Amino acid sequence: MDKLMNKKVFWTCLSFLTFGLFSYAIISKIYWINVFVIILGLLINKKGSDTLFTKKSMSTKNKMRRKNNL
């Protein structure tokens, strides 16, 4: 349980950092920084979404199993 909370805190902080970086890039008009925002967003989507959204991922996995069984 403690390991899950540490992962959740890490991915949450990385999400806020990504949003902050995006806001900074827009406000300061340094748009090339958004390349890093895109990379971080994809990383969070692929690696961190299961940790951040456990209930959603469980229901999605159950739906996929039911669909594959039919």
C-alpha positions as CSV (number, residue, x, y, z in Angstrom):
1,M,0.0,0.0,0.0
2,D,2.8,2.4,0.9
3,K,4.5,1.7,-2.4
4,L,1.3,2.4,-4.3
5,M,1.0,5.8,-2.5
6,N,4.6,6.7,-3.4
7,K,3.9,5.9,-7.0
8,K,0.7,7.9,-6.9
9,V,2.5,10.9,-5.4
10,F,5.3,10.7,-8.0
11,W,2.9,10.6,-11.0
12,T,0.7,13.3,-9.5
13,C,3.7,15.6,-8.9
14,L,4.9,14.9,-12.4
15,S,1.5,15.7,-13.8
16,F,1.5,19.1,-12.0
17,L,5.0,19.8,-13.1
18,T,4.0,19.1,-16.7
19,F,1.1,21.4,-16.5
20,G,3.3,24.1,-14.9
21,L,5.8,23.7,-17.7
22,F,3.0,24.0,-20.3
23,S,1.7,27.1,-18.6
24,Y,5.2,28.6,-18.5
25,A,5.7,27.9,-22.1
26,I,2.5,29.6,-23.1
27,I,2.9,32.6,-20.9
28,S,6.6,33.2,-21.9
29,K,5.9,32.4,-25.5
30,I,8.7,29.9,-25.6
31,Y,6.8,27.3,-27.6
32,W,9.6,24.8,-28.1
33,I,9.3,23.8,-24.4
34,N,6.1,22.1,-25.4
35,V,8.1,19.3,-26.9
36,F,9.0,18.3,-23.4
37,V,5.4,18.7,-22.3
38,I,4.3,16.3,-25.0
39,I,7.0,13.8,-24.1
40,L,6.1,14.0,-20.4
41,G,2.3,13.7,-21.2
42,L,2.9,10.6,-23.2
43,L,5.0,9.1,-20.5
44,I,2.3,9.8,-17.9
45,N,-0.3,8.4,-20.2
46,K,1.6,5.1,-20.9
47,K,3.3,4.5,-17.5
48,G,1.3,6.4,-14.9
49,S,-2.3,6.1,-15.9
50,D,-2.8,2.7,-14.2
51,T,-1.4,4.1,-10.9
52,L,-3.3,7.4,-11.1
53,F,-6.7,6.0,-12.3
54,T,-7.0,2.6,-10.7
55,K,-10.8,2.4,-10.7
56,K,-11.1,3.5,-14.3
57,S,-8.4,1.1,-15.5
58,M,-10.0,-1.8,-13.7
59,S,-13.4,-1.1,-15.2
60,T,-11.8,-0.7,-18.7
61,K,-10.0,-4.0,-18.3
62,N,-13.2,-5.7,-17.2
63,K,-15.0,-4.3,-20.3
64,M,-12.2,-5.5,-22.6
65,R,-12.3,-9.0,-21.0
66,R,-16.1,-9.2,-21.5
67,K,-15.8,-8.0,-25.1
68,N,-13.1,-10.6,-25.9
69,N,-15.2,-13.4,-24.3
70,L,-18.1,-12.6,-26.6
